[in-house]
């Protein structure tokens, strides 16, 4: 009887050791990347819902509990999720993506650093829309997962290799898909697509606002109207999280089409392959509107 009890305890201990870590991501795009890297091991959770902006978010008591109960917290950093800055310092295992050594972040121009008293930092936080920064982030997350959960190290390595291969394949496919519309001018609602645009050589002429929480200025709207009147842009993109009223007002009377770009994959179900579905959807929305 004693031997059976000891055996049961040993098996219980082994099961606990092999149990997947509780991984919490700050926003959905990061969750989708981690989902690929944790395939066949576990599923990461996310703090913010898809329709919530990280810029002005206020933590709830339930959020603080989620952070405290996580084995591993992944966030971009203060420039994107300032509400997490004080909370994550209490956690043992935290990966701040913006501090990954060698991460190729895109520098904003001078107009972004401080806008209406709202600091956006000097670098574009939307790394998940770019090939090189996404690959670098995936590599860093994989290394942390292996250190935290050595029992599944081989699976994490295999997942990363598959992710990297699929990422390269998708880049080649999208390069061909977007080539016919590279020279077509367009405007975006807010300046979130720089990494994607640089990867595929797209011709963005400007944006309505540097941050979706800020209303476009009068000078910006006049400039966009003038460009549309001169037929410089074929498409104007809005986003599903924000009202397109100002976009529709500016486009009215022009020949430009209105398209939709979603920088966080609001309607994408998080599962294996969801990150690639998200990027493919973004590329498709660009191609469809610019080809009209």
Residue frames relative to the residue before (quaternion, step in Angstrom):
aa qw qx qy qz dx dy dz
X 1.0000 0.0000 0.0000 0.0000 0.00 0.00 0.00
X 0.6480 0.5271 -0.3050 0.4574 3.52 1.02 -0.92
X 0.6461 0.5248 -0.3150 0.4560 3.56 1.05 -0.84
X 0.6362 0.5331 -0.3228 0.4548 3.57 1.04 -0.79
X 0.6431 0.5181 -0.3146 0.4679 3.55 1.01 -0.84
X 0.6628 0.5012 -0.3050 0.4653 3.57 0.96 -0.90
X 0.6355 0.5274 -0.3195 0.4647 3.58 1.04 -0.79
X 0.6470 0.5197 -0.3106 0.4635 3.57 0.98 -0.89
X 0.6527 0.5104 -0.3077 0.4677 3.56 1.00 -0.86
X 0.6479 0.5249 -0.3133 0.4545 3.57 1.01 -0.82
X 0.6585 0.5024 -0.2984 0.4742 3.55 0.98 -0.90
X 0.6309 0.5340 -0.3196 0.4634 3.55 1.05 -0.82
X 0.6523 0.5168 -0.3035 0.4640 3.55 1.02 -0.85
X 0.6552 0.5112 -0.3084 0.4628 3.58 0.98 -0.85
X 0.6354 0.5286 -0.3187 0.4639 3.56 1.05 -0.82
X 0.6514 0.5165 -0.3111 0.4606 3.54 0.99 -0.87
X 0.6485 0.5234 -0.3164 0.4532 3.56 1.05 -0.84
X 0.7244 0.4406 -0.2403 0.4726 3.56 1.03 -0.80
X 0.4638 0.6973 -0.4380 0.3268 3.55 1.26 -0.15
X 0.5118 -0.6663 0.4470 0.3072 3.56 -0.95 0.89
X 0.5153 -0.6472 0.4583 0.3248 3.60 -1.07 0.64
X 0.4514 -0.6421 0.5416 0.3011 3.55 -1.23 0.50
X 0.0442 -0.8226 0.5655 -0.0386 3.57 -0.32 1.30
X 0.1013 -0.7945 0.5986 0.0143 3.56 -0.80 1.09
X 0.1342 -0.7768 0.6122 0.0614 3.56 -0.86 1.02
X 0.5530 -0.6473 0.4165 0.3190 3.56 -1.11 0.63
X 0.8219 0.0611 0.0205 0.5660 3.59 0.85 -0.97
X 0.7075 -0.5237 0.2980 0.3694 3.55 -1.24 0.54
X 0.6465 0.5159 -0.3636 0.4286 3.68 0.80 -0.75
X 0.6431 0.4928 -0.3241 0.4884 3.59 1.03 -0.73
X 0.6178 0.5499 -0.3377 0.4494 3.58 1.02 -0.80
X 0.6613 0.5185 -0.3167 0.4399 3.60 0.92 -0.86
X 0.6410 0.5079 -0.3238 0.4757 3.59 1.04 -0.74
X 0.6777 0.4881 -0.2901 0.4672 3.58 0.90 -0.95
X 0.5650 0.5970 -0.3758 0.4279 3.59 1.12 -0.62
X 0.6542 0.5042 -0.3070 0.4729 3.57 0.99 -0.84
X 0.7108 0.4805 -0.2551 0.4458 3.57 0.94 -0.92
X 0.7203 0.4027 -0.2379 0.5123 3.59 1.22 -0.44
X 0.2923 0.7849 -0.5033 0.2125 3.60 1.22 0.23
X 0.8391 0.1343 -0.1583 0.5028 3.55 -1.01 0.99
X 0.6460 0.4461 -0.3377 0.5192 3.57 1.27 0.42
X 0.7420 -0.2853 0.2347 0.5594 3.56 0.76 -1.07
X 0.4004 -0.6955 0.5380 0.2580 3.55 -1.30 -0.13
X 0.3672 -0.7321 0.5257 0.2299 3.59 -0.79 0.97
X 0.3139 -0.7173 0.5812 0.2216 3.58 -1.16 0.52
X 0.3048 -0.7483 0.5616 0.1782 3.56 -1.28 0.22
X 0.4682 -0.7023 0.4690 0.2599 3.55 -1.04 0.78
X 0.7881 0.2846 -0.1408 0.5274 3.58 0.80 -1.02
X 0.4411 -0.6641 0.5343 0.2808 3.55 -1.05 0.77
X 0.6949 -0.5228 0.3128 0.3819 3.57 -1.23 0.49
X 0.7415 0.4101 -0.2301 0.4785 3.58 1.03 -0.72
X 0.5719 0.5770 -0.3778 0.4441 3.57 1.25 0.39
X 0.3304 -0.7437 0.5472 0.1956 3.58 -0.86 0.94
X 0.4206 -0.7305 0.4764 0.2498 3.60 -0.85 0.90
X 0.5460 0.6704 -0.3878 0.3196 3.59 1.16 -0.54
X 0.8246 0.1800 -0.0567 0.5333 3.58 0.82 -1.00
X 0.3451 0.7718 -0.4742 0.2455 3.57 1.21 0.43
X 0.2008 -0.7576 0.6104 0.1144 3.56 -1.14 0.74
X 0.4514 -0.7149 0.4678 0.2576 3.57 -0.72 1.05
X 0.2748 -0.7259 0.6088 0.1640 3.55 -1.13 0.78
X 0.6679 -0.4928 0.3543 0.4306 3.61 -1.18 0.36
X 0.6383 0.5300 -0.3269 0.4525 3.59 1.04 -0.76
X 0.6169 0.5393 -0.3417 0.4602 3.59 1.11 -0.63
X 0.6405 0.5286 -0.3154 0.4591 3.55 0.97 -0.90
X 0.6381 0.5212 -0.3170 0.4698 3.60 1.04 -0.78
X 0.6314 0.5330 -0.3327 0.4545 3.58 1.01 -0.81
X 0.6581 0.5040 -0.3051 0.4688 3.54 0.93 -0.90
X 0.6800 0.5119 -0.2854 0.4406 3.57 0.90 -0.96
X 0.7198 0.4510 -0.2483 0.4656 3.58 1.05 -0.72
X 0.5534 0.6265 -0.3878 0.3884 3.60 1.25 -0.14
X 0.4371 -0.6752 0.5309 0.2668 3.56 -1.14 0.68
X 0.7943 0.0741 0.0241 0.6026 3.55 1.17 -0.71
X 0.0997 -0.7980 0.5941 0.0187 3.58 -0.74 1.10
X 0.0896 -0.7923 0.6032 0.0187 3.58 -0.87 1.00
X 0.1220 0.7760 -0.6080 0.1150 3.57 -0.76 1.07
X 0.5727 -0.5894 0.4224 0.3823 3.59 -1.20 0.31
X 0.6166 -0.5222 0.3786 0.4514 3.55 0.78 -1.03
X 0.7807 -0.3887 0.2340 0.4298 3.54 -1.33 0.12
X 0.6313 0.5692 -0.3433 0.3996 3.61 0.97 -0.77
X 0.7582 0.3438 -0.1971 0.5177 3.61 1.10 -0.62
X 0.8088 0.1271 -0.0430 0.5726 3.60 0.98 -0.85
X 0.0771 -0.8511 0.5182 0.0338 3.62 0.53 1.13
X 0.5904 0.6066 -0.3532 0.3984 3.58 1.16 -0.59
X 0.6829 0.4991 -0.2811 0.4534 3.60 1.20 -0.45
X 0.4570 0.7506 -0.4152 0.2354 3.55 1.23 -0.48
X 0.7464 0.4035 -0.2293 0.4771 3.59 0.82 -0.94
X 0.6527 0.5473 -0.3111 0.4215 3.58 1.11 -0.66
X 0.7038 0.4926 -0.2863 0.4243 3.59 0.85 -0.94
X 0.5438 0.6304 -0.4048 0.3781 3.61 1.17 -0.38
X 0.6496 0.5213 -0.3050 0.4618 3.57 1.24 -0.44
X 0.6179 0.5699 -0.3331 0.4270 3.58 1.30 -0.21
X 0.5026 -0.6738 0.4588 0.2878 3.56 -1.08 0.75
X 0.8031 0.1938 -0.0764 0.5582 3.58 0.92 -0.93
X 0.1936 0.7713 -0.5712 0.2032 3.55 -0.24 1.33
X 0.1186 -0.7699 0.6225 0.0754 3.55 -1.00 0.84
X 0.1442 -0.7700 0.6196 0.0497 3.55 -0.62 1.20
X 0.3680 -0.8004 0.4310 0.1954 3.54 -0.16 1.33
X 0.6404 0.5532 -0.3347 0.4145 3.58 0.99 -0.77
X 0.6994 0.4536 -0.2640 0.4853 3.61 1.24 -0.37
X 0.3709 0.7133 -0.5060 0.3123 3.59 1.23 0.27
X 0.4620 -0.7014 0.4696 0.2722 3.57 -0.74 1.05
X 0.8339 0.1953 -0.1633 0.4896 3.54 -0.86 1.01
X 0.4014 0.7160 -0.4863 0.2995 3.59 1.23 0.17
X 0.3165 -0.7907 0.4943 0.1741 3.63 -0.57 1.12
X 0.0238 0.8206 -0.5675 0.0631 3.56 0.19 1.29
X 0.4629 -0.6817 0.5089 0.2489 3.53 -1.13 0.78
X 0.3604 -0.7342 0.5343 0.2135 3.58 -0.85 0.94
X 0.3997 -0.6772 0.5640 0.2521 3.52 -1.05 0.85
X 0.4968 -0.6024 0.5041 0.3690 3.55 -1.23 0.32
X 0.7566 -0.4355 0.2513 0.4180 3.59 -1.26 0.23
X 0.6444 0.5671 -0.3256 0.3965 3.58 1.11 -0.59
X 0.6479 0.5560 -0.3143 0.4152 3.56 1.25 -0.29
X 0.5700 0.6692 -0.3834 0.2831 3.54 0.99 -0.82
X 0.8001 -0.0405 0.0410 0.5971 3.57 0.92 -0.80
X 0.0480 0.8170 -0.5651 0.1045 3.55 -0.47 1.22
X 0.8329 -0.0994 0.0179 0.5442 3.56 -0.55 1.21
X 0.7138 -0.4663 0.2562 0.4554 3.55 0.99 0.85
X 0.6273 0.5220 -0.3364 0.4700 3.59 1.28 0.07
X 0.2615 -0.8080 0.5145 0.1184 3.55 -0.42 1.25
X 0.1499 -0.8088 0.5659 0.0565 3.57 -0.73 1.09
X 0.5184 -0.6216 0.4308 0.3991 3.56 1.26 -0.07
X 0.5665 -0.6306 0.4253 0.3169 3.56 -1.28 0.20
X 0.7413 0.3570 -0.2075 0.5291 3.58 1.28 -0.20
X 0.5380 -0.6325 0.4679 0.3026 3.53 -1.15 0.77
X 0.3045 -0.7961 0.4946 0.1697 3.62 -0.59 1.09
X 0.5693 0.6323 -0.3761 0.3669 3.63 1.23 -0.29
X 0.0353 0.8665 -0.4958 0.0461 3.58 0.97 0.96
X 0.6239 0.6000 -0.3342 0.3730 3.59 1.08 -0.78
X 0.6359 0.5123 -0.3357 0.4695 3.59 1.26 -0.13
X 0.6816 0.4535 -0.2873 0.4972 3.57 1.29 0.10
X 0.5650 -0.6322 0.4175 0.3268 3.57 -1.02 0.79
X 0.7359 0.4543 -0.2578 0.4309 3.60 0.60 -1.12
X 0.7036 0.4455 -0.3050 0.4620 3.64 0.76 -0.84
X 0.6168 0.5426 -0.3488 0.4511 3.60 1.08 -0.68
X 0.6528 0.5106 -0.3102 0.4658 3.58 0.97 -0.85
X 0.6534 0.5141 -0.3055 0.4642 3.57 0.99 -0.86
X 0.6463 0.5128 -0.3072 0.4744 3.58 0.99 -0.85
X 0.6477 0.5222 -0.3166 0.4555 3.59 0.93 -0.88
X 0.6349 0.5319 -0.3183 0.4610 3.56 1.03 -0.80
X 0.6801 0.4898 -0.2843 0.4656 3.59 0.93 -0.92
X 0.6458 0.5141 -0.3190 0.4656 3.60 0.99 -0.82
X 0.6338 0.5378 -0.3246 0.4514 3.56 1.00 -0.86
X 0.6478 0.5213 -0.3152 0.4575 3.57 0.94 -0.88
X 0.6679 0.4936 -0.2979 0.4707 3.59 0.98 -0.83
X 0.6419 0.5254 -0.3224 0.4561 3.58 0.99 -0.81
X 0.6500 0.5191 -0.3107 0.4599 3.58 0.99 -0.82
X 0.6630 0.4982 -0.3020 0.4701 3.54 1.03 -0.79
X 0.6852 0.4846 -0.2699 0.4721 3.56 1.03 -0.82
X 0.8083 0.1414 -0.0091 0.5715 3.55 0.99 -0.93
X 0.1177 -0.8586 0.4977 0.0361 3.54 0.45 1.26
X 0.5706 0.6171 -0.3788 0.3874 3.58 1.15 -0.56
X 0.7631 0.3190 -0.1759 0.5338 3.57 1.15 -0.59
X 0.2434 0.8197 -0.4933 0.1600 3.59 1.23 0.38
X 0.6601 0.5156 -0.3157 0.4459 3.59 0.90 -0.89
X 0.6538 0.5091 -0.3119 0.4648 3.58 1.02 -0.79
X 0.6329 0.5234 -0.3292 0.4659 3.59 1.02 -0.79
X 0.6379 0.5236 -0.3206 0.4649 3.58 1.00 -0.83
X 0.6650 0.5014 -0.2976 0.4667 3.57 0.92 -0.94
X 0.6475 0.5216 -0.3130 0.4589 3.57 0.99 -0.83
X 0.6500 0.5112 -0.3182 0.4636 3.57 0.98 -0.83
X 0.6536 0.5152 -0.3205 0.4523 3.58 0.91 -0.88
X 0.6552 0.4997 -0.3071 0.4760 3.57 1.00 -0.81
X 0.6364 0.5304 -0.3190 0.4604 3.57 1.01 -0.85
X 0.6716 0.5046 -0.2974 0.4538 3.58 0.88 -0.97
X 0.6569 0.5095 -0.3065 0.4636 3.58 0.97 -0.86
X 0.6812 0.4809 -0.2900 0.4696 3.57 0.91 -0.90
X 0.6137 0.5515 -0.3384 0.4524 3.57 1.11 -0.71
X 0.6650 0.4966 -0.2950 0.4734 3.58 0.98 -0.87
X 0.6429 0.5208 -0.3174 0.4634 3.57 0.99 -0.83
X 0.6643 0.5005 -0.3076 0.4622 3.56 0.92 -0.88
X 0.6195 0.5471 -0.3459 0.4442 3.58 1.00 -0.77
X 0.6574 0.5039 -0.3083 0.4679 3.58 0.93 -0.88
X 0.6584 0.5170 -0.3032 0.4552 3.57 0.97 -0.87
X 0.7009 0.4681 -0.2708 0.4652 3.57 0.90 -0.92
X 0.5655 0.5817 -0.3839 0.4409 3.58 1.15 -0.55
X 0.6818 0.4630 -0.2757 0.4948 3.58 0.97 -0.86
X 0.6639 0.5358 -0.3046 0.4236 3.57 0.95 -0.90
X 0.7621 0.3881 -0.1939 0.4806 3.57 0.98 -0.88
X 0.4280 0.7338 -0.4421 0.2880 3.60 1.25 -0.21
X 0.6846 0.5030 -0.3175 0.4214 3.66 0.83 -0.82
X 0.7577 0.3619 -0.2103 0.5007 3.64 1.13 -0.44
X 0.3185 0.7968 -0.4710 0.2043 3.61 1.25 0.20
X 0.7406 0.4271 -0.2311 0.4644 3.58 0.98 -0.78
X 0.5384 0.6456 -0.3988 0.3664 3.59 1.25 -0.19
X 0.3673 -0.7597 0.5012 0.1914 3.58 -0.75 1.08
X 0.0673 0.7904 -0.6058 0.0618 3.57 -1.17 0.63
X 0.2948 -0.7096 0.6045 0.2099 3.55 -1.36 0.24
X 0.2278 -0.7585 0.5938 0.1417 3.57 -1.16 0.64
X 0.6239 -0.5615 0.3908 0.3779 3.56 -1.22 0.49
X 0.7932 -0.1064 0.0410 0.5981 3.59 0.87 -0.86
X 0.6052 -0.6366 0.3646 0.3090 3.52 -1.14 0.74
X 0.2543 0.8013 -0.4936 0.2229 3.56 0.42 1.27
X 0.7058 0.5311 -0.2322 0.4072 3.57 1.22 -0.39
X 0.2804 0.8241 -0.4619 0.1701 3.57 1.28 0.26
X 0.6524 0.5143 -0.3216 0.4543 3.59 0.95 -0.85
X 0.6677 0.4971 -0.2902 0.4721 3.55 0.91 -0.96
X 0.6704 0.5126 -0.2947 0.4483 3.57 0.93 -0.92
X 0.6585 0.4922 -0.3094 0.4779 3.58 1.03 -0.73
X 0.6226 0.5545 -0.3397 0.4353 3.59 1.01 -0.76
X 0.8154 0.2566 -0.0984 0.5094 3.57 0.94 -0.92
X 0.4978 -0.7177 0.3927 0.2878 3.58 1.26 0.36
X 0.2808 0.7907 -0.5009 0.2122 3.59 1.07 0.69
X 0.4465 -0.7360 0.4740 0.1851 3.53 -1.23 0.65
X 0.0253 0.8067 -0.5870 0.0632 3.59 0.38 1.21
X 0.2771 -0.7906 0.5309 0.1275 3.57 -0.82 1.05
X 0.7790 -0.2355 0.1651 0.5573 3.57 1.22 -0.32
X 0.3103 -0.7382 0.5687 0.1879 3.55 -1.35 0.03
X 0.5724 -0.5995 0.4432 0.3412 3.54 -1.23 0.52
X 0.8098 -0.0461 0.0818 0.5792 3.58 0.94 -0.87
X 0.5078 -0.6439 0.4740 0.3208 3.58 -1.18 0.53
X 0.7817 0.1255 -0.0644 0.6075 3.57 1.23 -0.47
X 0.5239 -0.6765 0.4156 0.3084 3.62 -0.84 0.90
X 0.6237 0.5402 -0.3505 0.4431 3.61 1.20 -0.32
X 0.6839 0.4716 -0.2712 0.4861 3.59 1.26 -0.26
X 0.4334 -0.6933 0.5100 0.2671 3.57 -0.92 0.89
X 0.5399 -0.6212 0.4526 0.3431 3.60 -1.03 0.71
X 0.4592 -0.6856 0.4942 0.2737 3.57 -1.06 0.74
X 0.6596 -0.5292 0.3656 0.3889 3.55 -1.24 0.48
X 0.6479 0.5242 -0.3261 0.4462 3.60 0.94 -0.85
X 0.6342 0.5357 -0.3250 0.4529 3.56 1.03 -0.82
X 0.6754 0.4995 -0.2929 0.4566 3.58 0.89 -0.95
X 0.6317 0.5259 -0.3259 0.4671 3.58 1.03 -0.78
X 0.6492 0.5221 -0.3090 0.4588 3.57 0.97 -0.90
X 0.6743 0.4902 -0.3018 0.4625 3.59 0.90 -0.89
X 0.6332 0.5282 -0.3305 0.4592 3.60 0.96 -0.85
X 0.6561 0.5170 -0.3081 0.4553 3.56 0.95 -0.90
X 0.6572 0.5142 -0.3024 0.4607 3.56 0.97 -0.87
X 0.6547 0.5023 -0.3065 0.4744 3.57 1.03 -0.80
X 0.6334 0.5342 -0.3265 0.4547 3.57 1.03 -0.79
X 0.7075 0.4285 -0.2456 0.5054 3.56 1.14 -0.71
X 0.4319 -0.7424 0.4131 0.3028 3.56 1.38 0.21
X 0.2860 0.7699 -0.5163 0.2428 3.59 1.05 0.79
X 0.7685 0.2760 -0.1420 0.5595 3.57 1.14 -0.68
X 0.3200 -0.7595 0.5398 0.1717 3.54 -0.99 0.85
X 0.8097 0.1373 -0.0445 0.5689 3.56 1.17 -0.52
X 0.1429 -0.7431 0.6474 0.0914 3.54 -1.24 0.63
X 0.2054 -0.8190 0.5303 0.0765 3.56 -0.69 1.13
X 0.1670 -0.7433 0.6399 0.1005 3.51 -1.03 0.89
X 0.3680 -0.7097 0.5468 0.2487 3.60 -1.30 -0.14
X 0.5678 -0.6484 0.3871 0.3275 3.62 -0.98 0.77
X 0.6392 0.5573 -0.3338 0.4116 3.60 1.14 -0.50
X 0.7791 0.3015 -0.1336 0.5332 3.58 1.23 -0.42
X 0.5947 -0.5976 0.4061 0.3527 3.54 -1.12 0.69
X 0.3451 -0.7655 0.5083 0.1912 3.60 -0.83 0.93
X 0.2977 0.8022 -0.4867 0.1759 3.61 1.24 0.13
X 0.6904 0.4711 -0.2987 0.4607 3.60 0.83 -0.92
X 0.6237 0.5274 -0.3357 0.4693 3.58 1.09 -0.65
X 0.6671 0.5013 -0.3009 0.4616 3.56 0.88 -0.95
X 0.6309 0.5419 -0.3291 0.4472 3.57 1.06 -0.76
X 0.6881 0.4821 -0.2779 0.4657 3.57 0.94 -0.90
X 0.6911 0.4927 -0.2728 0.4530 3.57 1.00 -0.85
X 0.5287 0.6710 -0.4021 0.3296 3.57 1.13 -0.67
X 0.7970 0.2690 -0.2228 0.4928 3.57 -0.81 1.00
X 0.6529 0.4742 -0.3176 0.4980 3.58 1.27 -0.18
X 0.5309 -0.6234 0.4659 0.3353 3.56 -1.30 0.05
X 0.4577 0.7000 -0.4400 0.3270 3.58 1.27 0.07
X 0.3845 -0.6994 0.5551 0.2343 3.54 -1.15 0.66
X 0.3324 -0.7125 0.5772 0.2208 3.56 -1.26 0.43
X 0.0615 -0.7954 0.6030 0.0020 3.55 -0.79 1.08
X 0.3555 -0.7186 0.5556 0.2204 3.57 -1.32 0.08
X 0.0501 -0.7652 0.6417 0.0124 3.54 -0.98 0.96
X 0.1306 -0.7909 0.5953 0.0556 3.57 -0.88 0.93
X 0.2399 -0.8314 0.4842 0.1292 3.63 -0.23 1.22
X 0.7580 0.3578 -0.2136 0.5018 3.62 1.21 -0.16
X 0.4747 -0.7123 0.4234 0.2967 3.61 1.23 0.18
X 0.0125 -0.8692 0.4943 -0.0065 3.55 0.95 0.92
X 0.8009 0.3186 -0.1476 0.4850 3.57 0.79 -1.02
X 0.4920 0.6535 -0.4335 0.3780 3.58 1.25 0.20
X 0.3535 -0.7208 0.5545 0.2191 3.58 -0.84 0.97
X 0.3850 -0.7371 0.5077 0.2252 3.57 -0.77 1.02
X 0.3141 0.6895 -0.5919 0.2750 3.53 -0.62 1.26
X 0.7201 -0.4018 0.2988 0.4803 3.57 -1.24 0.01
X 0.7879 0.2720 -0.2266 0.5039 3.56 -0.77 1.05
X 0.4904 0.7045 -0.4217 0.2921 3.58 1.22 -0.26
X 0.6017 0.5575 -0.3760 0.4310 3.61 1.01 -0.66
X 0.6928 0.4737 -0.2789 0.4667 3.58 0.90 -0.89
X 0.5910 0.5432 -0.3535 0.4803 3.56 1.15 -0.60
X 0.6329 0.5513 -0.3026 0.4516 3.55 1.03 -0.89
X 0.7047 0.4509 -0.2681 0.4776 3.59 0.78 -1.01
X 0.6344 0.5282 -0.3258 0.4609 3.57 1.04 -0.75
X 0.6332 0.5270 -0.3191 0.4684 3.57 1.05 -0.79
X 0.6364 0.5280 -0.3206 0.4619 3.57 0.98 -0.84
X 0.6647 0.5006 -0.2938 0.4704 3.56 0.92 -0.95
X 0.6487 0.5278 -0.3132 0.4501 3.56 1.00 -0.82
X 0.6525 0.5112 -0.3135 0.4634 3.57 1.01 -0.76
X 0.6087 0.5227 -0.3406 0.4902 3.57 1.09 -0.69
X 0.7067 0.4941 -0.2716 0.4274 3.56 0.70 -1.13
X 0.6641 0.5277 -0.3093 0.4299 3.58 0.91 -0.93
X 0.7196 0.4427 -0.2639 0.4654 3.58 0.79 -0.98
X 0.7005 0.4843 -0.2807 0.4427 3.58 0.90 -0.89
X 0.6638 0.5096 -0.3018 0.4568 3.59 1.19 -0.46
X 0.5154 0.6659 -0.4134 0.3464 3.60 1.22 -0.24
